[in-house]
Amino acid sequence: MTRLLSLAHLHAPLGGQEIELQQIDFEGGGLSLLRTRIREKNRFTIFDIDPITAELWGRALLDWATAQPRA
C-alpha cells in the first residue's frame, strides 16, 4: 500500500491558497516522491516530483526569498 506522510501545511495569505507537502512512499520501496497539493477555493493542483527536482526548486525558492527586501 502506498504511504503518505504529511510534511508541511502552509497558507498563502495574499491568495488564500492552502499548500500541503507530502512524502509518497510506494509499496515495495524504491523512490520516494514529494507531492505538492495546492487548494484554491474548490480547485486543486497536485503534482509529484523527484528528489533532484525538489532540491533544485527549493534552492530557487530560497535564492529568490533571500534576495527580497524585508519589511
Secondary structure, 3 states (H helix, E strand, C coil): CCEEEEEEEEECCCCCCEEEEEEEECCCCCCCEEEEEEEECCEEEEEEECHHHHHHHHHHHHHHHHHCCCC
